[in-house]
């Protein structure tokens, strides 16, 4: 009976939590997108002005300089156990307005359901093992616009739709809103985005068959009940500057501060009221053809065996190659999600820009 209890607990504590209310819900939304942003340690609040702005800061969509942009990325998490996929598209409405659509999926496929592996007499039957998928889906419907009255100012918003599924056992639907601002002044850029501005709520429902219920009861596990899970608002503030180095060379420096208010976390500045997690990004480029990037983030306090604390951080690296201002291929060597114990991954992403589909399409003003 002890063995079956361990198996049931393994099912219950799969990578996607299914219980009650949690301030750490929907964490897959914090993994980051695009090899460029990941290489720069997620310092995109002020500096992102392409299709990935739908994720980082919807206000940045207002500065997309092509009528259409498409971005794709695939990454693997926990040594390939989990798959993380991202796709986004943006479309310019006019010289002031742009809309975007973003799709995220974080999932673990082929999870064994071992609740029926051992019967009441203690007999093991491997034919009773079935498999299921636990996956989080996120959709962002984005809008960004500039203002003729205030040069350099843009605002944006996201409508966030969440669907989480654990096989046939449980599912949840959630909704939320993000709001962002960007302001560009000469070579300087400033950004602010309030994610989950109204809190994002997931309504969970459960559907267990009789055999699974019996396994839960036999091993002393409570049957899950329908409930509400929520994500509290958090604020990202960023600033950055572009530098012209001459002869086609340029440099970009960005600094972001992620602020959360859902209890004390292990960040550089932490308290019960607020946590502040800084990130620093640096990029060198040559004529929009090649880029070299580095990022510094995930500052944490860790204890040694002698209980002495030390500061740790993570360094991300990356490169990018642009082809005729149409196709951009980015690479990042980073730790997806900034998990200290995780192995660094090789991340590739693709961005395609199309200025017009038809000859009579008017190119937006820059």
MOPE-V548699 format. One record per pair of residues at least 24 apart in sequence whose C-alpha atoms are under 10 Angstrom apart, sorted by sequence separation. I is the first residue (numbers start at 1). J is the second residue. If there is no record, write none. Layout:
i->(I/I)
j->(J/J)
This chain:
i->(32/66/67/68/82/83/84/108/109/110/137/138/139/155/156/157/175/176/203/204/234/235/236/255/256/293/294/314/327/328/30/66/67/68/82/83/108/109/137/138/155/156/175/176/202/203/204/234/235/254/255/256/292/293/294/313/314/326/327/328/29/30/64/66/67/81/82/83/107/108/109/136/137/138/154/155/156/174/175/176/202/203/233/234/235/254/255/292/293/314/326/327/64/65/67/81/82/107/108/136/137/154/155/174/175/201/202/203/233/234/253/254/255/291/292/293/313/325/326/327/64/67/80/81/106/107/108/135/136/137/153/154/155/173/174/175/201/202/232/233/234/253/254/291/292/312/316/318/320/325/326/61/63/77/81/106/107/135/136/153/154/172/173/174/200/201/202/232/233/252/253/254/268/290/291/292/317/318/319/320/322/323/325/326/61/62/65/68/70/72/76/77/81/105/106/107/134/135/136/152/153/154/172/173/174/200/201/232/252/253/268/269/270/290/291/318/320/322/61/62/64/67/68/69/70/71/72/73/74/75/76/77/105/106/134/135/152/153/171/172/173/199/200/201/231/251/252/253/267/268/269/289/290/291/62/63/66/68/70/104/105/106/133/134/135/151/152/153/171/172/173/199/200/251/252/266/267/268/269/288/289/290/55/62/63/64/104/105/133/134/150/151/152/171/172/198/199/200/250/251/252/266/267/268/288/289/290/52/54/62/63/64/103/104/105/132/133/134/151/152/170/171/172/196/197/198/199/250/251/266/267/279/281/283/285/288/289/52/53/54/61/62/63/103/104/132/133/134/136/138/142/144/146/160/170/171/196/197/198/199/249/250/251/265/266/279/280/281/282/283/284/285/286/287/288/289/51/52/54/61/62/102/103/104/131/132/134/135/136/137/138/139/140/141/142/143/144/145/146/153/155/157/160/169/170/171/195/196/197/249/250/266/281/283/285/286/288/289/34/35/51/52/53/61/62/102/103/132/134/138/140/142/144/146/152/153/154/155/156/157/158/159/169/170/195/196/197/248/249/250/283/288/33/34/35/51/52/59/60/61/101/102/103/140/153/155/157/158/162/164/168/169/170/195/196/197/248/249/250/290/292/293/294/33/34/35/50/51/59/61/101/102/158/161/162/163/164/165/168/169/194/195/196/245/247/248/249/289/290/291/292/293/294/295/298/299/33/34/35/50/51/58/100/101/102/160/161/162/163/164/165/166/167/168/169/194/195/234/236/238/240/245/246/247/248/251/255/288/290/294/298/300/33/34/58/100/101/161/163/168/193/194/195/234/235/236/237/238/240/242/243/244/245/248/249/250/251/252/254/255/256/297/298/299/33/58/99/100/101/193/194/236/238/240/242/249/251/253/255/298/99/100/169/192/193/194/268/98/99/100/192/193/268/54/55/98/99/191/192/193/268/54/55/97/98/99/191/192/51/53/54/55/97/98/190/191/192/51/52/54/55/96/97/98/190/191/51/52/53/55/96/97/189/190/191/51/52/95/96/97/189/190/33/51/84/88/92/94/95/96/188/189/190/33/34/82/83/84/85/86/87/88/90/91/92/93/96/188/189/31/33/34/82/90/92/187/188/189/32/33/113/170/172/174/176/187/188/33/111/169/170/171/172/173/174/175/176/178/180/182/184/186/187/188/28/102/111/170/172/173/174/177/178/179/180/181/182/183/184/185/186/187/97/99/101/107/172/174/176/178/180/182/184/187/96/97/98/99/100/101/102/103/104/105/106/107/108/109/97/99/105/107/188/190/192/187/188/189/190/191/192/193/194/188/190/15/33/29/31/28/29/28/29/28/28/64/61/62/63/58/61/62/63/58/59/60/61/62/63/55/58/59/60/61/62/55/57/58/59/60/61/62/54/55/58/59/60/54/55/57/58/59/54/53/54/63/16/53/54/63/16/53/62/63/15/16/62/15/60/61/62/14/59/60/61/62/59/60/61/116/120/58/59/60/61/115/116/119/14/58/59/115/118/57/58/59/114/115/116/120/57/58/59/113/115/116/11/57/58/115/11/57/114/115/10/11/54/10/11/53/54/55/10/11/54/115/7/8/10/7/8/9/7/8/29/6/7/8/28/29/6/7/27/28/29/4/5/7/26/28/4/7/26/4/26/4/4/3/4/1/17/1/4/16/1/3/15/16/63/1/14/15/16/58/59/60/62/1/57/58/59/60/61/57/58/59/60/55/57/58/59/60/54/56/57/58/59/57/60/59/29/49/59/46/48/57/59/45/46/47/57/58/26/45/46/47/56/57/26/45/46/47/56/57/26/46/57/56/55/47/48/46/47/46/47/48/45/46/47/45/46/18/45/46/17/18/44/45/46/16/18/26/45/16/17/16/15/18/14/18/18/12/18/11/29/26/25/26/23/25/26/23/25/57/21/22/56/21/21/20/21/20/19/18/18/18/46/45/46/47/44/45/46/47/43/44/45/46/47/43/44/45/46/47/43/44/45/46/47/43/44/43/26/8/12/20/25/26/27/19/20/24/25/26/47/18/19/20/21/22/23/24/25/47/8/9/18/19/20/21/22/23/24/25/47/8/18/19/20/21/22/23/24/46/47/12/18/19/20/21/22/23/45/46/47/5/9/19/20/21/22/23/43/44/45/46/4/5/8/18/43/44/45/4/7/9/12/42/43/44/45/5/6/8/40/41/42/43/45/4/5/40/41/42/43/4/5/40/41/43/3/5/42/1/2/1/43/44/42/43/44/41/42/43/44/23/24/41/42/43/23/24/40/41/42/43/22/23/40/41/40/41/39/40/38/39/40/37/39/36/40/41/43/84/39/40/41/42/43/39/40/41/42/43/36/38/39/40/41/42/36/37/38/39/40/41/71/36/37/38/39/40/41/69/70/71/73/36/37/69/71/77/78/66/77/66/76/77/75/78/87/89/78/79/86/87/88/89/90/91/92/78/79/87/89/91/77/78/79/80/77/78/79/77/78/95/97/77/94/95/96/76/94/95/96/75/76/94/95/96/75/76/92/93/94/95/75/92/41/74/75/41/42/73/74/75/40/41/73/74/39/40/41/72/73/74/39/40/72/73/38/39/40/71/72/73/38/39/71/72/38/39/70/71/72/36/37/39/70/71/35/36/69/70/71/35/36/69/70/35/36/68/69/70/35/68/69/66/67/68/69/66/67/68/65/66/67/68/64/65/66/67/68/65/66/67/39/41/38/39/40/36/37/38/39/41/35/36/38/39/40/41/67/34/35/36/37/38/39/41/42/67/34/35/36/38/39/41/67/34/35/38/39/41/66/67/34/35/38/65/66/35/38/52/65/66/38/51/64/65/66/50/51/65/51/63/64/33/50/63/31/32/33/31/32/30/31/32/30/31/29/30/31/39/28/38/27/35/36/35/36/34/35/36/33/34/35/36/34/35/33/34/34)
j->(56/90/91/92/106/107/108/132/133/134/161/162/163/179/180/181/199/200/227/228/258/259/260/279/280/317/318/338/351/352/55/91/92/93/107/108/133/134/162/163/180/181/200/201/227/228/229/259/260/279/280/281/317/318/319/338/339/351/352/353/55/56/90/92/93/107/108/109/133/134/135/162/163/164/180/181/182/200/201/202/228/229/259/260/261/280/281/318/319/340/352/353/91/92/94/108/109/134/135/163/164/181/182/201/202/228/229/230/260/261/280/281/282/318/319/320/340/352/353/354/92/95/108/109/134/135/136/163/164/165/181/182/183/201/202/203/229/230/260/261/262/281/282/319/320/340/344/346/348/353/354/90/92/106/110/135/136/164/165/182/183/201/202/203/229/230/231/261/262/281/282/283/297/319/320/321/346/347/348/349/351/352/354/355/91/92/95/98/100/102/106/107/111/135/136/137/164/165/166/182/183/184/202/203/204/230/231/262/282/283/298/299/300/320/321/348/350/352/92/93/95/98/99/100/101/102/103/104/105/106/107/108/136/137/165/166/183/184/202/203/204/230/231/232/262/282/283/284/298/299/300/320/321/322/94/95/98/100/102/136/137/138/165/166/167/183/184/185/203/204/205/231/232/283/284/298/299/300/301/320/321/322/88/95/96/97/137/138/166/167/183/184/185/204/205/231/232/233/283/284/285/299/300/301/321/322/323/86/88/96/97/98/137/138/139/166/167/168/185/186/204/205/206/230/231/232/233/284/285/300/301/313/315/317/319/322/323/87/88/89/96/97/98/138/139/167/168/169/171/173/177/179/181/195/205/206/231/232/233/234/284/285/286/300/301/314/315/316/317/318/319/320/321/322/323/324/87/88/90/97/98/138/139/140/167/168/170/171/172/173/174/175/176/177/178/179/180/181/182/189/191/193/196/205/206/207/231/232/233/285/286/302/317/319/321/322/324/325/71/72/88/89/90/98/99/139/140/169/171/175/177/179/181/183/189/190/191/192/193/194/195/196/206/207/232/233/234/285/286/287/320/325/71/72/73/89/90/97/98/99/139/140/141/178/191/193/195/196/200/202/206/207/208/233/234/235/286/287/288/328/330/331/332/72/73/74/89/90/98/100/140/141/197/200/201/202/203/204/207/208/233/234/235/284/286/287/288/328/329/330/331/332/333/334/337/338/73/74/75/90/91/98/140/141/142/200/201/202/203/204/205/206/207/208/209/234/235/274/276/278/280/285/286/287/288/291/295/328/330/334/338/340/74/75/99/141/142/202/204/209/234/235/236/275/276/277/278/279/281/283/284/285/286/289/290/291/292/293/295/296/297/338/339/340/75/100/141/142/143/235/236/278/280/282/284/291/293/295/297/340/142/143/212/235/236/237/311/142/143/144/236/237/312/99/100/143/144/236/237/238/313/100/101/143/144/145/237/238/98/100/101/102/144/145/237/238/239/99/100/102/103/144/145/146/238/239/100/101/102/104/145/146/238/239/240/101/102/145/146/147/239/240/84/102/135/139/143/145/146/147/239/240/241/85/86/134/135/136/137/138/139/140/142/143/144/145/148/240/241/84/86/87/135/143/145/240/241/242/86/87/167/224/226/228/230/241/242/88/166/224/225/226/227/228/229/230/231/233/235/237/239/241/242/243/84/158/167/226/228/229/230/233/234/235/236/237/238/239/240/241/242/243/154/156/158/164/229/231/233/235/237/239/241/244/154/155/156/157/158/159/160/161/162/163/164/165/166/167/156/158/164/166/252/254/256/252/253/254/255/256/257/258/259/254/256/82/104/104/106/104/105/105/106/106/107/144/142/143/144/140/143/144/145/141/142/143/144/145/146/139/142/143/144/145/146/140/142/143/144/145/146/147/140/141/144/145/146/141/142/144/145/146/142/142/143/152/106/143/144/153/107/144/153/154/107/108/154/108/153/154/155/108/153/154/155/156/154/155/156/211/215/154/155/156/157/211/212/215/111/155/156/212/215/155/156/157/212/213/214/218/156/157/158/212/214/215/111/157/158/215/112/158/215/216/112/113/156/113/114/156/157/158/114/115/158/219/112/113/115/113/114/115/114/115/136/114/115/116/136/137/115/116/136/137/138/114/115/117/136/138/115/118/137/116/138/117/118/118/119/118/134/119/122/134/120/122/134/135/182/121/134/135/136/178/179/180/182/122/178/179/180/181/182/179/180/181/182/178/180/181/182/183/178/180/181/182/183/182/191/191/162/182/192/180/182/191/193/180/181/182/192/193/162/181/182/183/192/193/163/182/183/184/193/194/164/184/195/195/195/188/189/188/189/189/190/191/189/190/191/190/191/164/191/192/164/165/191/192/193/164/166/174/193/165/166/166/166/169/166/170/171/166/172/166/195/200/200/201/199/201/202/200/202/236/201/202/236/202/203/203/204/204/204/204/205/206/236/236/237/238/236/237/238/239/236/237/238/239/240/237/238/239/240/241/238/239/240/241/242/239/240/240/229/212/216/224/229/230/231/224/225/229/230/231/252/224/225/226/227/228/229/230/231/253/215/216/225/226/227/228/229/230/231/232/254/216/226/227/228/229/230/231/232/254/255/221/227/228/229/230/231/232/254/255/256/215/219/229/230/231/232/233/253/254/255/256/215/216/219/229/254/255/256/216/219/221/224/254/255/256/257/218/219/221/253/254/255/256/258/218/219/254/255/256/257/219/220/255/256/258/219/221/258/218/219/219/278/279/278/279/280/278/279/280/281/261/262/279/280/281/262/263/279/280/281/282/262/263/280/281/281/282/281/282/281/282/283/281/283/283/292/293/295/336/292/293/294/295/296/293/294/295/296/297/291/293/294/295/296/297/292/293/294/295/296/297/327/293/294/295/296/297/298/326/327/328/330/294/295/327/329/335/336/325/336/326/336/337/336/339/349/351/341/342/349/350/351/352/353/354/355/342/343/351/353/355/342/343/344/345/343/344/345/344/345/362/364/345/362/363/364/345/363/364/365/345/346/364/365/366/346/347/363/364/365/366/347/364/314/347/348/315/316/347/348/349/315/316/348/349/315/316/317/348/349/350/316/317/349/350/316/317/318/349/350/351/317/318/350/351/318/319/350/351/352/317/318/320/351/352/317/318/351/352/353/318/319/352/353/319/320/352/353/354/320/353/354/352/353/354/355/353/354/355/353/354/355/356/353/354/355/356/357/355/356/357/330/332/330/331/332/329/330/331/332/334/329/330/332/333/334/335/361/329/330/331/332/333/334/336/337/362/330/331/332/334/335/337/363/331/332/335/336/338/363/364/332/333/336/363/364/334/337/351/364/365/338/351/364/365/366/351/352/366/353/365/366/336/353/366/335/336/337/336/337/336/337/338/337/338/337/338/339/347/337/347/337/346/347/347/348/347/348/349/347/348/349/350/349/350/349/350/351)
